[in-house]
């Protein structure tokens, strides 16, 4: 492990390969300093450092069925506004088949304080449900509003209750692409008439989360928690930079805790043999795990090789700065006891990635009416959840299948599955249980 100001980077791996061995896997644990004092950053709350929050509310006609849905959305937004720290930039956007600024009404951003919070909550009370759903328009307006402030740390909460029916998938994809790298976005769907896949595309590209709020009464607590978490992010966006030598090639880079997010296709070249992967903003003391897999050219027995160098890099007025670094090394050996060891953290996260894939495959097969595949894949998910000790995932799976034997993954599909239960399993399937050291 090498620690530099800003972050520490720990590497967990089996550093030994057999003769001719090529595949190297490592779990990279990245932890932000508890103090949050990066060498390039001063205080990061308030307009000087640039923290900003936009709340995007679906005001389409379906939000009036039942009427409590929009009422709870207004209350949830007010709860989030109350959590936004003094001096933080903020705005509220309403969305239908178009989008408009609710507060401030001129499309700018306000600075949070007692007066501006009161004005925002007063503006919220005027919202009514009417019209369609074009989420790309909502994202585009949020992006334009973010540009009116000097904020560096930008976060949005997006709420909808329906499908993106009033623009094409291509229009939504273009809007997501425009916003990528400009702000983070947590997405929430209320009720069961929205598409998990649509919101997941947004949350994945914008480094956020997606979840279902079955009962509108749960919106306020969720929004408040999201706003608190956003306010805790005090370290500006950093990238995970992975360098490999000419004798190696990168197979994949995945975040595996607190949730699975495959970053491989999001690589931006960063000079010879190196690529950058986005991680978003960090809270002091926050820790995440990444799975880095490399294929190397075999060397002779007893030879050591640097297979990868993993760094946390941030841009500052002084240029790019390395805030933490770890090294992935391998040695070829004829000692079978060394080369066949399985690192428990690599194995644990590999199993949880398989679990998420099994859930996705099973739910998709069930939608197609392929009972045999759905049963097999969801049964495999049950067994993997049991092995990982993932009690939350086991509980969610039990709402979709009748478990006969969790150890072997023997299950029966329920004859009638509640739509909310299926969507909860879908949205939360990528959340992982932290695999501890040792």
LUMNUKE-830509 format. One record per residue (C-alpha): residue in three letters; x, y, z. Coordinates in Angstrom, 3 decimals, padded with zeros to 6 digits. Layout:
% residues N
Ala;X;Y;Z
...
***
This chain:
% residues 438
Unk;000.000;000.000;000.000
Unk;001.142;003.517;-000.769
Unk;-000.575;006.484;000.886
Unk;-000.401;010.028;-000.446
Unk;-002.343;013.067;000.826
Unk;-006.026;012.786;-000.042
Unk;-006.575;009.029;-000.386
Unk;-005.155;005.680;000.631
Unk;-005.133;002.759;-001.786
Unk;-005.014;-000.879;-000.572
Unk;-004.457;-003.839;-002.888
Unk;-005.836;-007.333;-002.150
Unk;-004.699;-010.115;-004.488
Unk;-002.865;-013.390;-004.811
Unk;000.518;-012.106;-006.060
Unk;001.621;-015.521;-007.378
Unk;001.013;-017.071;-010.793
Unk;001.882;-020.593;-011.984
Unk;004.290;-021.125;-014.867
Unk;002.621;-019.676;-017.978
Unk;-000.061;-017.927;-015.895
Unk;-001.593;-014.793;-017.381
Unk;-004.664;-013.647;-015.454
Unk;-004.263;-011.221;-012.546
Unk;-007.157;-009.984;-010.405
Unk;-006.975;-007.474;-007.575
Unk;-009.466;-005.747;-005.306
Unk;-008.464;-002.106;-004.933
Unk;-009.850;-000.418;-001.823
Unk;-009.842;003.366;-002.081
Unk;-010.497;005.442;001.048
Unk;-010.739;009.230;001.249
Unk;-008.965;010.872;004.180
Unk;-011.330;011.356;007.105
Unk;-010.455;015.051;007.314
Unk;-011.349;015.657;003.672
Unk;-008.253;017.851;003.341
Unk;-006.946;017.230;-000.133
Unk;-003.789;019.174;-001.035
Unk;-005.623;021.274;-003.642
Unk;-008.842;021.984;-001.787
Unk;-009.895;024.385;000.885
Unk;-013.411;024.480;002.350
Unk;-015.850;023.018;-000.117
Unk;-019.222;024.027;001.257
Unk;-020.848;027.198;000.010
Unk;-020.638;029.142;-003.237
Unk;-016.895;029.785;-002.982
Unk;-016.117;026.085;-003.367
Unk;-019.153;025.377;-005.519
Unk;-021.643;022.853;-004.124
Unk;-024.945;022.743;-006.023
Unk;-028.172;020.741;-005.874
Unk;-031.101;020.556;-008.318
Unk;-034.292;018.624;-007.588
Unk;-036.235;017.513;-010.668
Unk;-039.904;016.643;-010.088
Unk;-042.207;014.824;-012.487
Unk;-045.376;016.909;-012.859
Unk;-046.990;014.841;-015.617
Unk;-050.713;014.085;-015.453
Unk;-050.181;010.642;-013.914
Unk;-048.706;012.256;-010.785
Unk;-052.316;013.133;-009.886
Unk;-053.353;009.462;-009.692
Unk;-053.627;009.237;-006.782
Unk;-053.429;012.956;-005.872
Unk;-051.247;012.071;-002.873
Unk;-048.404;011.300;-005.280
Unk;-047.712;014.917;-006.268
Unk;-048.490;016.149;-002.764
Unk;-045.865;013.778;-001.337
Unk;-043.405;014.783;-004.075
Unk;-043.816;018.437;-003.083
Unk;-043.327;017.538;000.591
Unk;-040.258;015.450;-000.240
Unk;-038.718;018.288;-002.227
Unk;-039.364;020.664;000.661
Unk;-037.661;018.182;003.022
Unk;-034.628;018.047;000.734
Unk;-034.506;021.844;000.517
Unk;-034.411;022.005;004.321
Unk;-031.347;019.729;004.338
Unk;-029.366;021.723;001.765
Unk;-026.582;023.501;003.634
Unk;-026.484;027.282;003.997
Unk;-024.471;028.817;001.180
Unk;-025.105;025.925;-001.229
Unk;-026.438;026.708;-004.699
Unk;-029.813;025.078;-005.405
Unk;-032.762;025.041;-007.802
Unk;-035.986;023.126;-008.455
Unk;-037.124;021.940;-011.903
Unk;-040.555;020.626;-012.959
Unk;-040.878;018.211;-015.863
Unk;-043.641;017.086;-018.190
Unk;-043.275;016.842;-021.979
Unk;-041.178;019.949;-021.465
Unk;-039.354;021.366;-018.422
Unk;-039.373;024.678;-016.586
Unk;-037.656;026.244;-013.579
Unk;-039.840;026.236;-010.468
Unk;-037.331;028.091;-008.322
Unk;-035.659;030.397;-009.032
Unk;-038.185;031.089;-011.805
Unk;-035.610;032.808;-014.036
Unk;-033.609;029.621;-014.601
Unk;-030.682;030.570;-012.379
Unk;-029.601;029.096;-009.035
Unk;-030.276;030.465;-005.557
Unk;-027.965;030.348;-002.554
Unk;-029.514;028.373;000.302
Unk;-030.579;030.381;003.316
Unk;-033.700;030.922;005.385
Unk;-035.260;033.317;002.900
Unk;-034.501;031.323;-000.271
Unk;-035.723;028.085;001.315
Unk;-039.000;029.735;002.214
Unk;-039.416;031.121;-001.311
Unk;-038.670;027.691;-002.811
Unk;-041.255;025.934;-000.648
Unk;-043.822;028.610;-001.511
Unk;-043.160;028.025;-005.231
Unk;-043.574;024.277;-004.739
Unk;-047.121;024.726;-003.481
Unk;-048.135;026.098;-006.883
Unk;-047.222;022.918;-008.786
Unk;-050.020;020.994;-010.502
Unk;-049.982;017.732;-012.494
Unk;-050.596;017.926;-016.235
Unk;-049.014;016.737;-019.478
Unk;-046.597;014.013;-020.557
Unk;-043.090;012.736;-019.825
Unk;-039.863;013.707;-021.637
Unk;-037.035;013.094;-019.198
Unk;-034.331;014.185;-021.624
Unk;-035.819;017.695;-021.589
Unk;-035.640;017.711;-017.793
Unk;-031.968;016.740;-017.806
Unk;-031.099;019.350;-020.422
Unk;-032.705;022.128;-018.385
Unk;-030.930;020.978;-015.220
Unk;-027.638;021.087;-017.106
Unk;-028.303;024.642;-018.324
Unk;-029.200;025.766;-014.802
Unk;-026.054;024.188;-013.336
Unk;-024.008;026.236;-015.818
Unk;-025.280;029.484;-014.247
Unk;-023.338;028.849;-011.025
Unk;-019.606;028.355;-010.343
Unk;-020.394;025.063;-008.600
Unk;-017.820;022.303;-008.993
Unk;-019.729;019.692;-006.962
Unk;-023.036;019.249;-008.806
Unk;-025.758;016.796;-007.846
Unk;-029.375;016.241;-008.902
Unk;-032.290;014.173;-007.634
Unk;-034.726;013.076;-010.348
Unk;-038.193;011.722;-009.564
Unk;-040.650;010.207;-012.029
Unk;-043.670;007.926;-011.923
Unk;-043.848;006.970;-015.593
Unk;-042.166;005.894;-018.785
Unk;-040.379;008.324;-021.074
Unk;-043.214;008.379;-023.606
Unk;-042.923;011.817;-025.189
Unk;-039.450;011.655;-026.701
Unk;-037.499;008.937;-028.477
Unk;-034.909;006.695;-026.813
Unk;-032.320;008.431;-028.996
Unk;-033.351;011.855;-027.661
Unk;-033.029;010.624;-024.082
Unk;-029.642;009.040;-024.829
Unk;-028.406;012.302;-026.352
Unk;-029.487;014.241;-023.259
Unk;-027.748;011.743;-020.979
Unk;-024.595;012.032;-023.073
Unk;-024.720;015.821;-022.799
Unk;-024.940;015.669;-019.010
Unk;-022.347;012.950;-018.500
Unk;-019.402;014.291;-016.520
Unk;-021.221;017.548;-015.735
Unk;-023.307;016.470;-012.739
Unk;-024.246;013.398;-010.723
Unk;-027.843;012.238;-010.562
Unk;-029.745;009.911;-008.235
Unk;-032.982;008.643;-009.802
Unk;-036.134;007.544;-008.024
Unk;-039.271;005.978;-009.425
Unk;-042.496;006.223;-007.444
Unk;-045.118;003.530;-007.921
Unk;-044.716;000.770;-010.522
Unk;-045.507;002.365;-013.892
Unk;-041.940;003.503;-014.720
Unk;-039.100;001.626;-016.428
Unk;-036.135;000.502;-014.321
Unk;-033.972;000.287;-017.442
Unk;-034.605;003.918;-018.389
Unk;-033.674;005.317;-015.000
Unk;-030.709;002.949;-014.681
Unk;-029.254;004.334;-017.925
Unk;-029.397;007.812;-016.395
Unk;-028.063;006.870;-012.970
Unk;-025.236;004.744;-014.383
Unk;-024.020;007.418;-016.796
Unk;-024.350;010.167;-014.185
Unk;-022.692;008.183;-011.372
Unk;-025.819;007.973;-009.231
Unk;-028.246;005.383;-007.911
Unk;-031.686;004.135;-008.896
Unk;-034.393;002.850;-006.561
Unk;-038.131;002.389;-006.254
Unk;-040.357;004.191;-003.762
Unk;-043.458;002.007;-003.715
Unk;-045.507;004.209;-001.367
Unk;-045.390;007.964;-002.058
Unk;-045.364;008.484;001.726
Unk;-041.772;007.232;001.682
Unk;-040.526;009.980;-000.626
Unk;-039.708;012.573;002.036
Unk;-037.384;010.315;004.027
Unk;-035.636;009.156;000.856
Unk;-035.158;012.677;-000.548
Unk;-033.864;013.885;002.806
Unk;-031.334;011.039;002.912
Unk;-030.221;011.721;-000.671
Unk;-029.742;015.430;000.047
Unk;-027.772;014.684;003.216
Unk;-025.510;012.311;001.335
Unk;-024.978;014.872;-001.427
Unk;-024.069;017.519;001.165
Unk;-021.479;015.118;002.647
Unk;-019.536;014.976;-000.625
Unk;-016.716;017.419;000.004
Unk;-013.917;016.151;-002.233
Unk;-014.196;017.147;-005.911
Unk;-014.478;014.603;-008.683
Unk;-011.436;012.378;-009.052
Unk;-010.603;009.680;-011.579
Unk;-009.235;006.205;-011.075
Unk;-006.178;005.995;-013.343
Unk;-004.953;002.518;-014.248
Unk;-001.561;002.126;-015.907
Unk;-000.384;-001.194;-017.332
Unk;002.995;-002.038;-018.898
Unk;003.397;-002.999;-022.542
Unk;003.491;-006.647;-021.511
Unk;-000.036;-006.418;-020.079
Unk;-003.562;-005.550;-021.180
Unk;-006.476;-004.448;-019.035
Unk;-009.439;-006.834;-019.057
Unk;-011.875;-004.779;-016.967
Unk;-012.316;-002.213;-014.200
Unk;-015.450;-002.499;-012.053
Unk;-016.624;-000.784;-008.919
Unk;-017.811;-003.643;-006.703
Unk;-018.738;-001.873;-003.444
Unk;-020.994;-000.308;-002.332
Unk;-022.600;-001.326;-005.634
Unk;-021.537;-002.973;-008.878
Unk;-020.780;-000.581;-011.723
Unk;-018.765;-001.734;-014.733
Unk;-016.498;001.180;-015.686
Unk;-014.564;-000.626;-018.436
Unk;-016.263;001.089;-021.383
Unk;-015.943;004.516;-019.767
Unk;-012.164;004.604;-020.123
Unk;-010.579;007.848;-021.315
Unk;-007.023;007.523;-022.559
Unk;-004.564;009.276;-020.217
Unk;-001.251;009.008;-022.001
Unk;000.678;005.914;-023.038
Unk;-000.565;002.688;-021.397
Unk;-002.936;004.501;-018.994
Unk;-006.680;005.103;-018.818
Unk;-008.948;007.165;-016.553
Unk;-012.232;005.906;-015.081
Unk;-014.768;008.281;-013.448
Unk;-015.548;007.962;-009.730
Unk;-017.448;011.187;-008.995
Unk;-017.277;013.165;-005.751
Unk;-016.277;011.715;-002.372
Unk;-017.169;012.273;001.268
Unk;-014.411;012.394;003.910
Unk;-013.741;008.864;005.149
Unk;-015.717;007.261;002.294
Unk;-014.385;003.927;001.053
Unk;-015.107;002.024;-002.162
Unk;-013.822;-001.211;-003.677
Unk;-012.830;-001.759;-007.309
Unk;-012.038;-004.999;-009.146
Unk;-009.156;-004.580;-011.602
Unk;-008.368;-007.517;-013.919
Unk;-005.250;-007.636;-016.091
Unk;-003.830;-010.153;-018.586
Unk;-000.019;-010.292;-018.604
Unk;002.631;-011.885;-020.797
Unk;004.144;-014.764;-018.793
Unk;007.707;-014.367;-017.525
Unk;010.168;-016.877;-016.102
Unk;009.825;-018.617;-012.748
Unk;010.900;-016.376;-009.883
Unk;010.510;-013.211;-011.935
Unk;008.390;-010.339;-010.565
Unk;006.381;-007.937;-012.726
Unk;004.414;-004.764;-012.084
Unk;001.072;-005.694;-013.625
Unk;-000.772;-002.415;-012.915
Unk;-000.440;000.881;-011.094
Unk;-003.706;002.297;-009.747
Unk;-003.837;005.999;-008.850
Unk;-006.431;008.528;-007.725
Unk;-005.954;011.668;-009.776
Unk;-007.614;015.081;-009.520
Unk;-007.351;018.220;-011.588
Unk;-006.520;021.473;-009.821
Unk;-005.335;024.965;-010.752
Unk;-001.805;023.554;-010.378
Unk;-002.518;020.756;-012.845
Unk;-003.220;017.083;-012.279
Unk;-002.265;015.743;-008.854
Unk;-001.916;012.137;-007.702
Unk;-003.757;011.785;-004.386
Unk;-003.139;008.082;-003.730
Unk;-001.539;005.103;-005.415
Unk;-001.320;001.301;-005.179
Unk;000.673;-001.302;-007.099
Unk;-000.446;-004.691;-008.431
Unk;002.601;-007.006;-008.597
Unk;002.879;-010.643;-009.666
Unk;005.574;-013.294;-009.365
Unk;005.700;-016.598;-011.258
Unk;006.309;-019.646;-009.092
Unk;006.361;-023.427;-009.322
Unk;005.015;-023.656;-005.772
Unk;001.469;-024.899;-006.317
Unk;000.422;-023.999;-002.770
Unk;001.160;-020.350;-003.537
Unk;-000.151;-020.108;-007.096
Unk;-003.482;-021.845;-006.399
Unk;-004.520;-019.698;-003.446
Unk;-007.820;-017.921;-004.032
Unk;-007.962;-014.421;-002.596
Unk;-011.192;-014.319;-000.536
Unk;-012.031;-010.724;-001.456
Unk;-011.609;-011.387;-005.189
Unk;-013.745;-014.514;-004.847
Unk;-016.381;-012.733;-002.759
Unk;-016.888;-009.899;-005.205
Unk;-016.766;-012.198;-008.235
Unk;-019.634;-014.128;-006.666
Unk;-021.647;-010.983;-006.031
Unk;-021.141;-009.819;-009.625
Unk;-022.442;-013.211;-010.744
Unk;-025.397;-012.756;-008.375
Unk;-026.357;-009.436;-009.986
Unk;-026.088;-010.968;-013.462
Unk;-028.204;-013.968;-012.422
Unk;-030.966;-011.686;-011.111
Unk;-030.942;-009.623;-014.320
Unk;-031.038;-012.757;-016.507
Unk;-033.791;-014.353;-014.416
Unk;-036.062;-011.312;-014.442
Unk;-035.581;-010.844;-018.194
Unk;-036.381;-014.518;-018.855
Unk;-039.484;-014.246;-016.695
Unk;-040.693;-011.286;-018.746
Unk;-040.232;-013.373;-021.914
Unk;-042.215;-016.196;-020.344
Unk;-039.203;-018.549;-020.314
Unk;-040.003;-020.303;-017.026
Unk;-037.115;-022.801;-017.143
Unk;-034.392;-020.178;-017.624
Unk;-036.007;-017.803;-015.117
Unk;-036.175;-020.557;-012.495
Unk;-032.583;-021.659;-013.091
Unk;-031.099;-018.161;-013.008
Unk;-033.095;-016.927;-010.016
Unk;-032.284;-020.178;-008.241
Unk;-028.605;-019.548;-008.883
Unk;-029.083;-016.043;-007.447
Unk;-030.615;-017.509;-004.286
Unk;-027.628;-019.832;-003.824
Unk;-025.133;-017.011;-004.397
Unk;-026.952;-014.693;-001.973
Unk;-026.815;-017.485;000.615
Unk;-023.074;-018.006;000.041
Unk;-022.357;-014.256;000.294
Unk;-024.468;-013.801;003.414
Unk;-026.450;-011.168;001.538
Unk;-029.612;-011.273;003.649
Unk;-031.231;-008.280;001.957
Unk;-030.911;-009.861;-001.486
Unk;-032.194;-013.181;-000.104
Unk;-035.251;-011.365;001.262
Unk;-035.952;-009.640;-002.060
Unk;-035.559;-012.898;-003.988
Unk;-038.009;-014.615;-001.621
Unk;-040.656;-012.125;-002.766
Unk;-040.288;-013.413;-006.329
Unk;-039.594;-017.145;-005.876
Unk;-040.544;-019.810;-003.354
Unk;-037.265;-021.092;-001.934
Unk;-037.088;-024.869;-001.471
Unk;-033.363;-025.112;-000.639
Unk;-031.285;-021.929;-000.508
Unk;-027.941;-023.766;-000.381
Unk;-028.562;-025.561;-003.687
Unk;-030.639;-022.782;-005.229
Unk;-033.731;-024.950;-005.620
Unk;-036.691;-022.622;-006.160
Unk;-040.128;-022.353;-007.749
Unk;-041.387;-019.210;-009.450
Unk;-044.295;-017.656;-007.604
Unk;-047.488;-017.923;-009.610
Unk;-048.253;-014.266;-009.091
Unk;-045.460;-011.784;-008.455
Unk;-046.184;-008.306;-007.156
Unk;-044.830;-005.725;-009.634
Unk;-043.296;-003.656;-006.833
Unk;-041.454;-006.700;-005.451
Unk;-039.998;-007.477;-008.880
Unk;-038.889;-003.853;-009.367
Unk;-037.324;-003.729;-005.908
Unk;-035.284;-006.827;-006.743
Unk;-034.275;-005.305;-010.082
Unk;-033.234;-001.890;-008.761
Unk;-031.319;-003.254;-005.757
Unk;-029.651;-006.245;-007.419
Unk;-026.356;-004.396;-007.923
Unk;-025.954;-003.419;-004.264
Unk;-023.272;-005.497;-002.598
Unk;-022.248;-006.665;000.849
Unk;-018.770;-005.394;001.710
Unk;-016.238;-008.232;001.634
Unk;-014.013;-007.640;004.638
Unk;-010.280;-008.195;004.748
Unk;-009.246;-011.617;005.983
***
